[in-house]
Amino acid sequence: MGYFVNKTIWLTGASSGIGEALAIALAKEGAQLVLSARREDELQRVANLCGQAKVLILPMDLADIKDAPAAVDKILSSFGRIDILINNAGVSQRSKAIETEVSIDRMLMEVNFMSALTLTKAVLPVMIKNNSGQIIALSSILGDFGLPLHSTYAAAKHAVNGFFESLAEELSDTGIGVSIISPGFIKTNVAVNAITGSGSRYTIDSPAQQKGMPADVCATKILDAMMHRKRKKYIGRIELLFVPMHQYAPRFFYWLMRKLSKG
Ligand SMILES: NC(=O)c1ccc[n+]([C@@H]2O[C@H](COP(=O)([O-])OP(=O)(O)OC[C@H]3O[C@@H](n4cnc5c(N)ncnc54)[C@H](OP(=O)(O)O)[C@@H]3O)[C@@H](O)[C@H]2O)c1
């Protein structure tokens, strides 16, 4: 491909799932990587899967970012540049709105939305100075509609869409590209790792995820969207039809969702 060779790419949520698959795929393409998530041991495991690629492990809790500019300085002192930021980290939800503690709502907004905004604002001055760079935001088809048990997760992904679409327009006259990636069902532990209303881990896998697109296939499609500097890209299988169905046939959409949720 050549596009990613020697690019410095900061990837959040790199310790599992789509982020792990992205790290491996980008390493194969010759990128140098900065891997962030909370679990340092898992980041090290992923770094070991990245072959000869230069990797900086930068653990951080995105629910409580202490000093994003200091993290940017650390990357610049290791690599001298930041070409691409991929805001991939996320945590899903399995709880009714009424049963979700407000502190959990805040955490879901922090990890799924505010962290992406915060890191983006920290790297943008570097990219603006160079008049080049790319910001990638992982949204979801739940950025287009809401579903029971996902209220704050869906709200955060709607916020991702609104913020990054506006930012893309603000940067349209510059050399900086912004891409929103909206996956459907990808085979990862996102459902197992989802948070309940009291903040415990849900621990139960979802059949939709189990039957979903493999994470490495998803990663290849994300790389393609990045290379083509796509503004918006949906990635998944038949579930992507939910998006136009929700827009053009909402009564049928909600009938179908209730039917599917009853199994
Ligand atoms: N899988 C799907 O079907 C699907 C569909 C639509 C959208 N997405 C989106 O795709 C992205 C990746 O999800 P995935 O499916 O790969 O799920 P995953 O396997 O659960 O990975 C989530 C990643 O986010 C990190 N993370 C979670 N909370 C964090 C925190 N407080 N601070 C720092 N890092 C944190 C996790 O690392 P640590 O636990 O080590 O911190 C992990 O690396 C998410 O934004 C998700 O919303 C996924």
The ligand as a MOL file (V3000), in Angstrom:
LIG
                    3D

  0  0  0     0  0            999 V3000
M  V30 BEGIN CTAB
M  V30 COUNTS 48 52 0 0 0
M  V30 BEGIN ATOM
M  V30 1 N -17.6950 -4.5030 18.1090 0
M  V30 2 C -18.7460 -3.8940 17.5810 0
M  V30 3 O -19.7140 -4.5480 17.1130 0
M  V30 4 C -18.7930 -2.4090 17.5140 0
M  V30 5 C -19.8830 -1.8230 16.8360 0
M  V30 6 C -19.9540 -0.4530 16.7430 0
M  V30 7 C -18.9530 0.3400 17.2830 0
M  V30 8 N -17.9060 -0.2330 17.9320 0 CHG=1
M  V30 9 C -16.8940 0.6530 18.4980 0
M  V30 10 O -15.6070 0.1920 18.1380 0
M  V30 11 C -14.6620 0.6110 19.1370 0
M  V30 12 C -13.8180 -0.5900 19.5690 0
M  V30 13 O -14.6610 -1.5290 20.2300 0
M  V30 14 P -14.3750 -3.1030 20.2490 0
M  V30 15 O -15.5200 -3.7610 19.6080 0
M  V30 16 O -13.0020 -3.3870 19.7710 0 CHG=-1
M  V30 17 O -14.5120 -3.3950 21.8240 0
M  V30 18 P -13.4980 -3.9900 22.9120 0
M  V30 19 O -12.8510 -5.2360 22.4090 0
M  V30 20 O -14.2650 -4.0430 24.1710 0
M  V30 21 O -12.3530 -2.8790 22.9930 0
M  V30 22 C -12.5610 -1.6650 23.6570 0
M  V30 23 C -11.2220 -0.9750 23.8370 0
M  V30 24 O -11.4420 0.2700 24.5190 0
M  V30 25 C -10.5660 0.3440 25.6320 0
M  V30 26 N -11.1700 1.0920 26.7330 0
M  V30 27 C -12.3620 0.8700 27.3340 0
M  V30 28 N -12.5220 1.6990 28.3830 0
M  V30 29 C -11.3890 2.4580 28.4410 0
M  V30 30 C -10.9390 3.4830 29.3180 0
M  V30 31 N -11.6600 3.9050 30.3730 0
M  V30 32 N -9.7170 4.0380 29.0860 0
M  V30 33 C -8.9570 3.6210 28.0600 0
M  V30 34 N -9.3270 2.6670 27.2000 0
M  V30 35 C -10.5350 2.0850 27.3870 0
M  V30 36 C -10.3150 -1.1120 26.0340 0
M  V30 37 O -9.0510 -1.2180 26.6910 0
M  V30 38 P -8.8120 -1.4100 28.2750 0
M  V30 39 O -9.9350 -2.2640 28.8090 0
M  V30 40 O -7.4720 -2.0610 28.3460 0
M  V30 41 O -8.7980 -0.0220 28.8350 0
M  V30 42 C -10.2530 -1.7850 24.6840 0
M  V30 43 O -8.9530 -1.6930 24.1410 0
M  V30 44 C -15.4990 1.2150 20.2690 0
M  V30 45 O -15.5060 2.6260 20.1490 0
M  V30 46 C -16.8950 0.6710 20.0200 0
M  V30 47 O -17.8960 1.5180 20.5380 0
M  V30 48 C -17.8040 -1.5850 18.0610 0
M  V30 END ATOM
M  V30 BEGIN BOND
M  V30 1 1 1 2
M  V30 2 2 2 3
M  V30 3 1 2 4
M  V30 4 1 4 5
M  V30 5 2 4 48
M  V30 6 2 5 6
M  V30 7 1 6 7
M  V30 8 2 7 8
M  V30 9 1 8 9
M  V30 10 1 8 48
M  V30 11 1 9 10
M  V30 12 1 9 46
M  V30 13 1 10 11
M  V30 14 1 11 12
M  V30 15 1 11 44
M  V30 16 1 12 13
M  V30 17 1 13 14
M  V30 18 2 14 15
M  V30 19 1 14 16
M  V30 20 1 14 17
M  V30 21 1 17 18
M  V30 22 2 18 19
M  V30 23 1 18 20
M  V30 24 1 18 21
M  V30 25 1 21 22
M  V30 26 1 22 23
M  V30 27 1 23 24
M  V30 28 1 23 42
M  V30 29 1 24 25
M  V30 30 1 25 26
M  V30 31 1 25 36
M  V30 32 1 26 27
M  V30 33 1 26 35
M  V30 34 2 27 28
M  V30 35 1 28 29
M  V30 36 1 29 30
M  V30 37 2 29 35
M  V30 38 1 30 31
M  V30 39 2 30 32
M  V30 40 1 32 33
M  V30 41 2 33 34
M  V30 42 1 34 35
M  V30 43 1 36 37
M  V30 44 1 36 42
M  V30 45 1 37 38
M  V30 46 2 38 39
M  V30 47 1 38 40
M  V30 48 1 38 41
M  V30 49 1 42 43
M  V30 50 1 44 45
M  V30 51 1 44 46
M  V30 52 1 46 47
M  V30 END BOND
M  V30 END CTAB
M  END
